[in-house]
Amino acid sequence: MDTHQLRLKVQSVTAETPTIRSLVFGVEGGAAPRWTAGAHVRVSLPSGGDRPYSLVALPGLPQGLLALGVLRERMSSGGSAFMHALKVGDVVTASAPVNNFQLHEDDTPALLFAGGIGVTPILSMAAELEARGIAYRLHYAGRAPGALAFLPQLQAMCARALSVHYDSDSSCLDIEAALHASPANSHVYACGPLGMIEAVKAAALARGIAAGRIHYELFRREAPAAPNRAFEVELKSTGEVIAVAADQSIIEALEAAGHEVLYDCRRGDCGICQCGVIAGVPDHRDVILSDDEKASNKVMQICVSRANSERLVLDL
């Protein structure tokens, strides 16, 4: 596990909408780490565990500071309530930046879709694309006027590259129209509610865009389709067979059997615990693998995914 941690001190708190706050932090005891658009940090919670939040490239943010945007969720399990209670001067602990949602490096055009709080990494992508002089279009959707965070900053930064959509009126987002109005070789990026991401993926594939050019991020664990059941894992290197109980993860079973395992998030969104699958059928529950990677059943994230077969043979 990566033990590198940052101590972040709150410098300012701004209400961007009635339910979304931006928080600006200074890094105690050192310089702010370098990061690229799409990166996030995991903020430790006082009750245990952590939550991921995308870093936001706010226009005019002084060098050395880090900014996050946080939605106050009605059904908060602790993360958003804690973050919305922070005040200037408070200190939190967070991971170093991790980026599983990186922009492409060439000069190919980009098509960006943001829904609600999903705008946080998309804003940073727009800022990086502007700086690199890469053609792009950003479609930002929300329920109604007044619900979109960072809209003034995006309007000033993106100018005519920004289209704003509200579910409540005729400007409602038409994903297929947006795709057809963009160059066919565009890279497509989406962040927001699961329904929007799935609609973007389906429409982009139907448009003929290769799966490898469709990128998305969803900070949640996919709900299991059925109750957990016990299964076995076999280690290819030794032939050892380890039982995984219904209330255990594969990682927990491996550690209980005396094996050291490399992992970090334990939520299926960092990719560190990815493991090769030699035989058997995984029950994929991560948000890292593409649809094609899941369908291949050649790799899996052993922190959250389980088995649809009685046994998995893992490349361990």
C-alpha positions as CSV (number, residue, x, y, z in Angstrom):
1,M,0.0,0.0,0.0
2,D,1.1,3.6,-0.7
3,T,1.6,5.2,2.7
4,H,2.4,8.7,1.3
5,Q,-0.1,11.2,2.8
6,L,-0.7,14.9,2.6
7,R,-1.8,17.2,5.3
8,L,-4.1,19.8,3.8
9,K,-5.2,23.0,5.5
10,V,-8.4,24.7,4.5
11,Q,-7.7,28.2,3.1
12,S,-11.1,29.1,1.8
13,V,-14.6,27.6,1.4
14,T,-17.1,28.9,-1.2
15,A,-20.7,27.9,-1.8
16,E,-20.8,27.3,-5.6
17,T,-24.5,26.2,-5.4
18,P,-26.8,25.5,-2.5
19,T,-25.4,21.9,-2.4
20,I,-21.9,22.2,-3.8
21,R,-18.9,23.8,-2.1
22,S,-15.4,24.4,-3.4
23,L,-12.6,24.0,-0.8
24,V,-9.1,25.4,-1.4
25,F,-6.3,23.8,0.6
26,G,-2.6,24.6,1.3
27,V,-0.2,21.7,1.8
28,E,1.4,21.7,5.2
29,G,5.1,20.9,5.4
30,G,5.9,20.9,1.7
31,A,5.0,21.9,-1.8
32,A,1.8,20.9,-3.5
33,P,2.4,17.8,-5.6
34,R,2.2,18.0,-9.4
35,W,-1.0,16.6,-10.9
36,T,-2.8,16.4,-14.3
37,A,-6.4,16.9,-15.3
38,G,-8.6,14.0,-14.2
39,A,-6.6,13.3,-11.0
40,H,-8.2,12.9,-7.6
41,V,-7.1,12.6,-4.0
42,R,-8.7,10.4,-1.3
43,V,-9.5,12.3,1.9
44,S,-9.4,10.4,5.1
45,L,-12.6,10.5,7.3
46,P,-12.5,10.8,11.1
47,S,-14.8,7.7,11.4
48,G,-12.4,5.6,9.2
49,G,-12.1,5.0,5.5
50,D,-11.8,7.7,2.9
51,R,-13.5,9.3,-0.1
52,P,-12.2,10.3,-3.5
53,Y,-12.6,13.9,-4.7
54,S,-11.3,15.2,-8.1
55,L,-8.8,18.1,-8.1
56,V,-10.2,21.2,-9.7
57,A,-8.1,23.6,-11.8
58,L,-9.9,26.7,-10.7
59,P,-8.9,29.7,-12.9
60,G,-6.6,32.0,-11.0
61,L,-5.9,29.5,-8.3
62,P,-2.5,30.5,-6.8
63,Q,0.4,28.1,-7.4
64,G,0.8,25.7,-4.5
65,L,-2.8,25.4,-3.6
66,L,-5.2,22.5,-4.3
67,A,-9.0,22.8,-4.8
68,L,-11.8,20.3,-4.5
69,G,-15.5,20.5,-5.3
70,V,-17.9,18.6,-3.0
71,L,-21.6,17.8,-3.3
72,R,-23.6,17.6,-0.1
73,E,-25.4,14.4,-0.6
74,R,-28.8,13.9,1.0
75,M,-28.0,10.2,1.8
76,S,-24.4,10.9,2.9
77,S,-22.6,8.0,4.4
78,G,-20.2,10.4,6.1
79,G,-17.9,11.9,3.4
80,S,-19.9,14.8,2.1
81,A,-21.2,15.8,5.6
82,F,-17.6,15.9,6.9
83,M,-16.3,17.9,3.9
84,H,-19.2,20.4,4.1
85,A,-18.5,21.0,7.8
86,L,-14.9,22.0,7.2
87,K,-13.9,25.6,8.1
88,V,-10.9,27.8,7.3
89,G,-8.0,26.5,9.3
90,D,-9.2,22.9,9.6
91,V,-6.6,20.2,8.5
92,V,-7.4,17.0,6.7
93,T,-5.3,14.0,5.6
94,A,-5.4,13.0,2.0
95,S,-3.6,10.7,-0.4
96,A,-1.2,11.9,-3.0
97,P,-3.0,12.6,-6.4
98,V,-3.9,9.6,-8.4
99,N,-5.0,9.8,-12.1
100,N,-7.1,7.0,-13.6
101,F,-8.9,9.4,-15.9
102,Q,-6.2,11.0,-18.0
103,L,-6.4,13.1,-21.1
104,H,-5.0,11.8,-24.3
105,E,-1.5,13.2,-25.2
106,D,-1.8,13.9,-28.9
107,D,-3.7,16.8,-30.6
108,T,-6.9,14.9,-31.4
109,P,-10.1,16.8,-30.6
110,A,-12.0,16.1,-27.4
111,L,-15.6,15.9,-26.6
112,L,-16.4,16.4,-22.9
113,F,-19.6,15.6,-21.0
114,A,-20.2,16.7,-17.5
115,G,-23.3,16.0,-15.3
116,G,-23.7,17.7,-12.0
117,I,-20.7,17.3,-9.6
118,G,-19.0,15.3,-12.4
119,V,-17.9,18.7,-13.7
120,T,-14.9,18.7,-11.3
121,P,-12.5,16.6,-13.4
122,I,-14.1,17.9,-16.7
123,L,-13.3,21.5,-15.7
124,S,-9.7,20.6,-15.2
125,M,-9.6,18.8,-18.6
126,A,-11.1,21.9,-20.3
127,A,-8.4,24.1,-18.7
128,E,-5.6,21.7,-19.9
129,L,-7.0,21.5,-23.4
130,E,-7.2,25.3,-23.5
131,A,-3.6,25.6,-22.4
132,R,-2.5,23.0,-25.0
133,G,-4.5,24.6,-27.8
134,I,-6.4,21.4,-28.5
135,A,-9.9,21.7,-30.1
136,Y,-12.7,20.5,-27.7
137,R,-16.4,20.9,-26.9
138,L,-17.8,20.7,-23.4
139,H,-21.5,19.8,-22.7
140,Y,-22.5,20.6,-19.1
141,A,-25.9,19.3,-18.0
142,G,-27.9,19.8,-14.8
143,R,-31.5,19.7,-13.6
144,A,-32.3,23.4,-13.6
145,P,-30.7,26.8,-13.6
146,G,-28.8,27.5,-10.4
147,A,-27.8,23.9,-10.0
148,L,-24.5,24.0,-12.0
149,A,-21.3,24.6,-10.0
150,F,-18.3,26.5,-11.5
151,L,-20.5,27.8,-14.4
152,P,-19.1,31.4,-14.3
153,Q,-15.6,30.0,-14.4
154,L,-16.3,27.7,-17.3
155,Q,-18.1,30.5,-19.2
156,A,-15.1,32.7,-18.9
157,M,-12.6,30.0,-19.7
158,C,-14.3,28.1,-22.5
159,A,-16.3,30.8,-24.2
160,R,-18.0,29.3,-27.3
161,A,-16.6,25.8,-26.6
162,L,-19.2,25.4,-23.8
163,S,-22.8,24.3,-24.1
164,V,-25.1,24.3,-21.1
165,H,-28.1,22.0,-20.8
166,Y,-30.9,21.9,-18.3
167,D,-33.3,18.9,-17.9
168,S,-36.1,21.4,-17.1
169,D,-36.3,23.1,-20.5
170,S,-35.6,22.8,-24.3
171,S,-31.9,22.9,-23.8
172,C,-31.9,19.3,-22.4
173,L,-28.8,17.4,-23.4
174,D,-29.0,15.5,-26.7
175,I,-26.0,13.2,-26.6
176,E,-26.4,11.8,-30.1
177,A,-26.6,15.3,-31.6
178,A,-23.5,16.3,-29.6
179,L,-21.6,13.3,-30.9
180,H,-22.6,13.9,-34.5
181,A,-21.6,17.6,-34.3
182,S,-18.1,16.6,-33.2
183,P,-15.2,15.2,-35.3
184,A,-15.5,11.5,-35.7
185,N,-11.9,11.0,-34.4
186,S,-12.6,12.8,-31.1
187,H,-11.8,11.3,-27.7
188,V,-14.9,11.3,-25.6
189,Y,-14.8,11.9,-21.8
190,A,-17.8,11.7,-19.4
191,C,-18.2,12.2,-15.7
192,G,-21.5,12.4,-13.8
193,P,-24.5,10.2,-13.0
194,L,-24.3,6.5,-14.0
195,G,-27.2,6.9,-16.4
196,M,-25.5,9.7,-18.3
197,I,-22.3,7.8,-18.5
198,E,-24.0,4.7,-19.9
199,A,-25.9,6.8,-22.4
200,V,-22.7,8.5,-23.6
201,K,-20.9,5.1,-23.9
202,A,-23.8,3.6,-25.9
203,A,-24.2,6.5,-28.2
204,A,-20.5,6.9,-28.8
205,L,-20.1,3.2,-29.7
206,A,-23.2,3.5,-32.0
207,R,-21.5,6.5,-33.7
208,G,-18.5,4.2,-34.5
209,I,-16.1,5.6,-31.9
210,A,-13.7,2.9,-30.7
211,A,-14.1,1.8,-27.1
212,G,-10.5,2.8,-26.4
213,R,-11.4,6.5,-27.2
214,I,-14.3,6.5,-24.8
215,H,-13.3,7.5,-21.2
216,Y,-15.3,7.9,-18.1
217,E,-15.1,8.1,-14.3
218,L,-17.6,7.2,-11.7
219,F,-16.7,7.5,-8.0
220,R,-18.9,4.7,-6.7
221,R,-18.8,0.9,-6.4
222,E,-21.2,-0.9,-8.6
223,A,-23.9,-2.7,-6.6
224,P,-23.8,-6.5,-6.7
225,A,-26.5,-8.1,-8.8
226,A,-27.0,-10.9,-6.3
227,P,-26.1,-11.8,-2.7
228,N,-22.5,-12.8,-2.1
229,R,-21.7,-16.5,-2.1
230,A,-18.6,-18.4,-1.2
231,F,-16.1,-19.6,-3.8
232,E,-12.5,-20.7,-4.2
233,V,-9.4,-19.1,-5.7
234,E,-6.4,-21.1,-6.8
235,L,-2.9,-19.5,-7.0
236,K,-1.3,-20.4,-10.3
237,S,2.3,-20.2,-8.9
238,T,1.8,-22.8,-6.2
239,G,-1.6,-24.5,-6.9
240,E,-2.7,-23.5,-3.4
241,V,-6.5,-23.3,-3.1
242,I,-8.0,-20.7,-0.8
243,A,-11.7,-20.5,0.3
244,V,-13.3,-17.1,0.0
245,A,-16.3,-16.8,2.4
246,A,-19.4,-14.9,1.4
247,D,-18.5,-12.1,3.8
248,Q,-14.9,-11.9,2.7
249,S,-13.1,-10.2,-0.2
250,I,-10.5,-12.1,-2.2
251,I,-7.9,-9.8,-0.6
252,E,-9.1,-10.6,2.9
253,A,-9.0,-14.3,2.2
254,L,-5.5,-14.1,0.8
255,E,-4.2,-12.1,3.8
256,A,-5.9,-14.6,6.2
257,A,-4.0,-17.3,4.4
258,G,-0.7,-15.5,5.1
259,H,-0.2,-13.8,1.7
260,E,1.0,-10.2,1.2
261,V,-1.2,-8.4,-1.3
262,L,-0.7,-5.0,-3.0
263,Y,-3.8,-2.8,-2.9
264,D,-5.0,0.7,-2.0
265,C,-8.6,1.9,-2.3
266,R,-10.5,-1.4,-1.7
267,R,-13.4,0.2,-3.7
268,G,-12.5,-0.9,-7.2
269,D,-11.5,2.5,-8.5
270,C,-7.7,2.7,-8.3
271,G,-6.5,-0.4,-10.2
272,I,-3.6,-1.2,-7.9
273,C,-4.9,-4.7,-7.0
274,Q,-5.5,-5.8,-10.6
275,C,-4.8,-9.4,-11.1
276,G,-4.6,-11.8,-14.1
277,V,-7.3,-14.5,-14.4
278,I,-6.2,-17.8,-15.8
279,A,-9.5,-19.7,-15.5
280,G,-12.9,-19.2,-14.2
281,V,-15.4,-16.3,-14.6
282,P,-15.1,-13.2,-12.4
283,D,-18.1,-11.2,-11.1
284,H,-16.7,-7.7,-12.0
285,R,-17.7,-5.0,-9.5
286,D,-15.1,-2.4,-10.2
287,V,-15.3,0.9,-12.0
288,I,-11.9,0.7,-13.6
289,L,-12.1,-1.9,-16.3
290,S,-13.6,-1.1,-19.7
291,D,-16.6,-3.2,-21.0
292,D,-14.2,-5.1,-23.3
293,E,-11.8,-5.8,-20.5
294,K,-14.6,-7.2,-18.3
295,A,-16.0,-9.3,-21.1
296,S,-12.6,-10.8,-21.8
297,N,-12.4,-12.2,-18.2
298,K,-8.6,-12.0,-18.3
299,V,-8.1,-9.5,-15.5
300,M,-10.0,-8.4,-12.4
301,Q,-9.8,-6.1,-9.4
302,I,-9.6,-8.5,-6.4
303,C,-10.5,-5.9,-3.8
304,V,-14.2,-5.9,-4.8
305,S,-14.9,-8.3,-7.6
306,R,-15.9,-11.9,-6.8
307,A,-16.6,-15.1,-8.8
308,N,-19.5,-16.3,-11.0
309,S,-17.8,-19.7,-11.2
310,E,-17.0,-22.1,-8.3
311,R,-13.3,-21.4,-8.6
312,L,-11.0,-18.7,-10.1
313,V,-7.4,-19.5,-11.0
314,L,-5.5,-16.3,-10.5
315,D,-2.1,-15.3,-11.8
316,L,-0.6,-15.1,-8.4
